[in-house]
Amino acid sequence: MKKIFFLAIILLILSLNVSRAGILDDAQEIEGKIIEFLGEDYALVVKGTYVSPAEKMTYYYLKKERSELANANEISDTEFYYNFSGVAILLGGPYQNYITKELLSNKDAIVQENEYSIGIVTFVTYMNKKYIIFSDNAGYNNLPRTSAGKSPLTKFIPIAYVPAAATGISFFLLWLWNLLLKVLPKILKKSVANNILKKVKKKELKHEFLGFHFKGIRVKFREWFSICISAIIFALTISYTYYMTRDDIAVFILSTILVNAIIYSIRHLIRLLMDVHHEIHTEYHIWFFGAIITLISGFLGNTFSLAGYTISDETKTANEGKIQFMINTLTVVASASLFVWNIFFPNVIVQMSMILGISIAFLQLLPFTPFSGKKIYTWSKIAWIMVFIPSMIFYGFVNLVV
């Protein structure tokens, strides 16, 4: 049993590509501490509800390869009872495992935390019971998708499939909306259909506006109002997805709104600057149906960013395609960079920015109206494929796997 946990740490570090020398040094140090702490006691494995992929891969590999671990009693953190014998092995940090959170927040617990190249091993003694906590760094700083457990979809499918199901439902609603706009005039009388479509169809660009020019840039009050409202809707919804069980939820909601507003502002400032360069006129508008899907998606377990879209006079669509390609490519690259940064230096703000960025970029790259991906696809199919495929893979990994 001692060697099992020694191997677990090695695999955990290997899964995140640390140097060979660092692995061996860390593994040797961890092995001695585990042997001393564990002794000959029986182990109870307690898996956290939101254990990371690295920790899951380590555990399931060991369970398959080692008969000792396969025979160990395995329960979830929601099934845990404190009246156990032996040593409890907790998989996941305080934001992944409820028992880990309870132990580390208890002032009477004796805690010895050991931080290594990429993971953390914590030894805890509380009420004459022993605990060993295994987690990658992310388990202490990342954002578990807590809304998945509250989703109504859990009545029909396992919690692990909730984010993917929520994504599928959101895409179905988008498809249904586009289908409705196409078939509604054929189903209803033309005059009735037109009156309805006026309320829901894509808005037309108005050249007059309340605002001012700054070095050639159009600063429209209505546009920046739409940008702020869209950012707030998305931020509040994603806060529900990730923060609803945190004690400091108010702080994180405000932080998310601020970070999201900054991301939106940077993206749209680039667009407005490129508008001046290419001599075109675009404007961002709130999309109310998209805002409703955003709220529904968050409630179901995986937040979409659909609260607004960009409209134009559509006289220079090629230039619009170039602009949107650049904006969304920069967003994807920035999000990927933040993802790598968060692996080695985990931080909630960094992860929040990464999730917000890739969620916005991926959905805006969808190749149909009203998303900017339609303009990119029309301008260059190859350019669209070059940015959409990586963004789809990255979005799926971040939102459906991690």
C-alpha positions in Angstrom: 0.0 0.0 0.0 2.9 2.4 0.7 4.3 2.0 -2.7 1.0 2.6 -4.3 0.8 6.2 -3.0 4.5 6.7 -3.9 3.6 5.7 -7.5 0.5 7.9 -7.4 2.6 11.0 -6.8 5.0 10.1 -9.6 2.1 9.7 -12.1 0.5 12.9 -10.9 3.7 14.8 -11.6 4.4 13.0 -14.8 0.9 13.9 -16.1 1.9 17.5 -16.1 5.4 17.1 -17.7 7.8 18.1 -15.0 11.5 17.5 -15.5 12.8 14.0 -14.8 15.2 15.1 -12.1 12.4 17.0 -10.4 10.2 14.0 -10.5 12.7 11.7 -8.9 13.7 14.2 -6.2 10.1 14.9 -5.3 9.1 11.2 -5.4 11.9 10.1 -3.1 11.0 12.8 -0.5 7.3 12.0 -0.7 7.9 8.3 -0.4 9.7 8.6 3.0 7.0 10.9 4.4 4.1 8.6 3.3 5.8 5.5 4.7 6.3 7.2 8.1 2.8 8.6 8.2 0.8 5.7 6.8 2.5 2.8 8.7 0.6 -0.4 8.3 -2.9 1.0 8.6 -5.7 0.1 6.2 -6.6 2.8 3.6 -10.0 4.3 2.9 -10.1 6.1 -0.5 -12.3 9.2 -0.6 -12.8 10.7 -4.0 -13.8 14.4 -4.3 -16.8 15.4 -6.3 -14.7 17.7 -8.5 -11.4 15.8 -8.7 -9.2 17.0 -11.6 -8.5 14.9 -14.7 -4.8 14.4 -13.6 -5.9 13.0 -10.3 -8.6 10.8 -11.9 -6.1 9.4 -14.4 -3.7 8.6 -11.6 -6.3 6.9 -9.4 -7.9 4.8 -12.1 -4.5 3.7 -13.5 -3.5 2.6 -10.0 -6.8 0.9 -9.4 -6.4 -1.1 -12.7 -2.7 -2.0 -12.3 -2.5 -2.6 -8.5 -4.6 -5.2 -6.8 -4.0 -3.6 -3.4 -5.7 -0.4 -4.4 -8.5 -2.2 -6.2 -9.3 -4.0 -2.9 -9.4 -0.7 -0.9 -12.8 0.6 0.1 -13.7 3.5 -2.2 -16.4 6.1 -1.5 -17.2 9.7 -2.5 -16.8 12.7 -0.3 -20.6 12.9 0.1 -20.7 9.3 1.5 -17.8 9.8 3.9 -18.2 9.1 7.6 -15.7 10.1 10.3 -16.0 6.9 12.2 -13.6 4.9 10.0 -10.5 2.7 10.7 -7.1 3.1 9.2 -6.0 6.2 7.2 -8.3 8.1 4.9 -6.8 8.9 1.5 -8.5 12.1 0.2 -8.3 12.8 -3.6 -8.7 16.4 -4.4 -8.1 19.8 -2.7 -10.6 21.9 -0.8 -12.4 23.1 -3.9 -12.7 19.5 -5.2 -13.3 17.4 -2.1 -15.8 18.5 0.7 -13.9 16.5 3.4 -10.6 18.1 2.5 -12.3 21.5 2.8 -13.8 20.6 6.2 -10.4 19.3 7.5 -8.3 22.2 6.4 -10.8 24.7 7.8 -10.8 23.1 11.2 -8.5 24.9 13.7 -8.0 21.7 15.8 -6.6 19.7 12.9 -2.8 19.3 12.8 -1.8 20.0 9.2 1.5 19.4 7.4 1.3 20.6 3.8 4.0 19.7 1.3 4.1 21.5 -2.0 6.1 20.0 -4.8 6.8 20.7 -8.5 3.2 20.4 -9.5 1.3 18.7 -6.7 0.5 19.0 -3.0 0.5 16.3 -0.5 -1.0 17.2 2.9 -0.9 15.1 6.1 -3.6 15.8 8.6 -4.3 14.4 12.1 -7.7 15.2 13.6 -9.5 13.5 16.4 -7.0 10.7 16.5 -7.6 10.0 12.8 -5.1 10.2 10.0 -5.6 11.7 6.5 -3.5 12.0 3.5 -4.6 14.5 0.9 -3.4 14.2 -2.7 -4.1 17.1 -5.1 -2.5 18.9 -8.0 -1.9 22.6 -7.4 -5.2 23.4 -9.1 -7.2 21.6 -6.5 -6.4 24.4 -4.1 -7.0 27.3 -6.4 -9.2 26.3 -9.3 -12.9 26.7 -9.8 -15.1 23.6 -9.6 -18.3 23.6 -11.7 -20.5 23.4 -8.6 -23.7 24.1 -10.6 -23.5 20.7 -12.2 -24.6 19.1 -9.0 -27.6 21.4 -8.8 -28.6 21.0 -12.4 -32.1 19.5 -13.1 -30.3 17.2 -15.6 -28.8 15.2 -12.7 -32.3 13.5 -12.4 -31.7 11.9 -15.7 -28.0 11.5 -16.3 -24.8 11.2 -14.1 -23.3 14.4 -13.0 -20.2 13.8 -15.1 -22.2 14.2 -18.3 -24.1 17.3 -17.2 -21.8 19.9 -18.8 -21.9 18.1 -22.1 -25.7 17.7 -22.0 -26.1 21.4 -21.1 -23.9 22.3 -24.1 -26.0 20.1 -26.4 -29.2 21.6 -25.2 -27.9 25.1 -25.8 -26.8 24.2 -29.3 -30.2 22.7 -30.0 -31.9 26.0 -28.8 -29.6 27.9 -31.2 -30.5 25.6 -34.1 -34.2 25.9 -33.2 -34.0 29.7 -33.2 -32.4 29.8 -36.7 -34.9 27.3 -38.0 -37.8 29.4 -36.6 -36.6 32.5 -38.4 -36.5 30.5 -41.7 -39.9 28.7 -41.5 -42.0 31.2 -39.5 -42.9 33.3 -42.6 -44.0 30.2 -44.4 -46.2 29.0 -41.6 -47.9 32.3 -40.7 -49.4 34.8 -42.9 -46.8 37.2 -44.3 -48.0 40.3 -42.5 -48.2 38.6 -39.1 -44.9 36.9 -39.6 -43.2 40.2 -40.5 -44.5 41.9 -37.4 -43.1 39.1 -35.2 -39.8 39.0 -37.0 -39.3 42.7 -36.6 -39.1 42.1 -32.9 -36.7 39.2 -33.0 -34.6 39.5 -36.2 -31.0 40.8 -36.4 -30.9 44.6 -35.9 -29.9 46.9 -38.7 -27.1 49.3 -38.3 -28.0 53.0 -37.6 -25.4 55.5 -38.6 -26.7 58.2 -36.3 -25.8 57.8 -32.6 -25.5 59.5 -29.3 -21.9 59.8 -28.4 -18.7 61.3 -29.7 -15.6 60.6 -31.9 -12.1 60.1 -30.3 -9.3 60.0 -32.8 -11.6 58.7 -35.4 -13.2 56.0 -33.2 -16.9 56.0 -32.8 -17.8 56.0 -29.1 -21.5 55.2 -29.0 -23.2 55.3 -25.6 -25.8 52.6 -26.6 -23.0 50.3 -27.8 -21.0 50.5 -24.6 -24.2 50.1 -22.7 -24.9 46.8 -24.6 -21.3 45.7 -24.0 -21.6 46.3 -20.3 -25.0 44.5 -20.0 -23.8 41.5 -22.0 -20.6 41.2 -19.9 -22.7 41.4 -16.7 -25.2 38.7 -17.9 -22.4 36.4 -18.8 -20.4 37.1 -15.6 -23.4 36.5 -13.4 -24.3 33.3 -15.1 -20.8 31.9 -15.0 -20.6 32.9 -11.4 -23.6 30.6 -10.7 -21.8 27.9 -12.6 -18.5 28.1 -10.6 -19.0 30.0 -7.4 -22.4 29.2 -5.9 -20.9 27.1 -3.0 -18.1 29.5 -2.1 -18.3 31.4 1.2 -16.9 34.5 -0.5 -19.2 34.4 -3.5 -20.0 38.1 -3.5 -16.3 39.0 -3.9 -15.9 36.5 -6.8 -19.1 37.7 -8.5 -17.7 41.3 -8.5 -14.3 40.0 -9.6 -15.9 38.0 -12.5 -17.9 41.0 -13.6 -14.8 43.2 -13.6 -12.6 40.6 -15.5 -15.3 39.9 -18.0 -15.9 43.7 -18.6 -12.2 44.1 -19.2 -12.1 41.2 -21.7 -15.2 42.5 -23.6 -13.7 46.0 -23.6 -10.4 44.9 -25.0 -12.0 42.8 -27.8 -14.3 45.7 -28.8 -11.6 48.3 -28.6 -9.6 46.3 -31.1 -12.7 46.0 -33.3 -13.3 49.8 -33.2 -9.6 50.5 -34.0 -9.7 48.1 -36.9 -13.0 49.7 -38.1 -11.1 53.0 -38.4 -8.2 51.3 -40.3 -10.5 49.5 -42.8 -13.0 52.4 -43.0 -16.0 50.2 -42.0 -18.9 50.7 -39.5 -19.8 48.0 -37.0 -21.7 48.1 -33.7 -22.3 45.7 -30.8 -25.9 45.0 -29.8 -27.6 43.0 -27.1 -29.2 39.8 -28.3 -32.1 39.1 -25.9 -32.8 35.5 -27.1 -29.1 34.8 -26.7 -29.2 36.3 -23.2 -32.0 33.9 -22.3 -30.0 30.9 -23.7 -27.0 32.1 -21.6 -29.1 32.0 -18.5 -30.6 28.6 -19.3 -27.2 27.1 -20.1 -25.8 28.3 -16.8 -28.8 26.8 -14.9 -28.3 23.5 -16.7 -24.6 23.3 -15.9 -22.4 24.9 -18.6 -22.5 28.6 -19.4 -22.7 29.9 -23.0 -21.8 33.5 -23.9 -24.6 34.6 -26.3 -25.9 37.9 -24.9 -24.8 40.0 -27.9 -23.5 40.2 -31.4 -21.9 42.7 -33.8 -23.9 44.2 -36.7 -22.5 46.1 -39.7 -23.6 47.8 -42.9 -22.3 44.6 -44.7 -20.6 46.5 -47.5 -17.1 45.2 -46.7 -17.6 41.7 -45.3 -14.1 40.6 -46.2 -12.6 43.3 -44.0 -15.0 42.3 -41.2 -13.9 38.7 -41.6 -10.2 39.7 -41.2 -11.0 41.8 -38.2 -13.0 39.1 -36.4 -10.3 36.5 -37.3 -7.7 38.6 -35.6 -9.8 39.4 -32.5 -10.8 35.8 -31.9 -7.4 34.3 -32.7 -5.8 36.7 -30.2 -8.5 35.7 -27.6 -7.9 31.9 -28.1 -4.1 32.4 -27.9 -4.4 34.5 -24.7 -6.8 31.9 -23.2 -4.4 29.0 -24.0 -1.5 31.0 -22.5 -3.5 31.6 -19.3 -4.3 27.8 -19.2 -0.6 27.0 -19.2 0.2 29.7 -16.7 -2.6 28.3 -14.4 -1.1 24.8 -14.4 2.2 26.0 -12.9 1.0 29.0 -11.0 -2.7 28.3 -10.2 -4.8 31.3 -9.5 -8.6 31.8 -9.5 -8.4 35.1 -11.4 -6.2 33.5 -14.1 -8.5 30.6 -14.5 -11.5 32.8 -14.6 -10.0 34.9 -17.3 -9.1 31.7 -19.3 -12.6 30.3 -19.0 -14.3 33.6 -19.9 -12.0 34.2 -22.9 -12.3 30.8 -24.6 -16.0 30.7 -24.0 -16.5 34.0 -25.7 -14.1 33.2 -28.6 -15.5 29.7 -29.3 -19.1 30.8 -29.5 -18.3 33.9 -31.6 -16.5 31.6 -34.1 -19.7 29.6 -34.8 -20.2 29.8 -38.6 -23.8 31.0 -38.7 -25.7 34.2 -38.0 -25.5 36.2 -35.8 -21.9 35.1 -34.8 -18.8 36.7 -36.2 -17.6 33.2 -37.3 -20.0 33.6 -40.2 -18.0 36.6 -41.5 -14.7 34.8 -41.1 -16.1 31.7 -42.9 -17.4 33.9 -45.7 -14.0 35.7 -46.0 -11.8 32.5 -45.8 -12.8 29.0 -45.0 -9.2 28.0 -44.4 -8.7 30.8 -41.9 -11.9 29.9 -40.1 -10.9 26.2 -39.8 -7.4 27.3 -38.5 -8.9 29.1 -35.6 -12.2 27.3 -35.0 -10.8 23.7 -34.7 -8.3 24.6 -31.9 -10.9 26.8 -30.1 -13.4 23.9 -30.2 -10.9 21.4 -28.8 -9.8 23.8 -26.2 -13.3 24.8 -25.2 -14.4 21.2 -25.0 -11.4 20.3 -22.8 -11.9 23.3 -20.4 -15.6 23.1 -20.1 -16.5 19.4 -20.7 -13.4 17.5 -19.5 -11.5 19.5 -16.8 
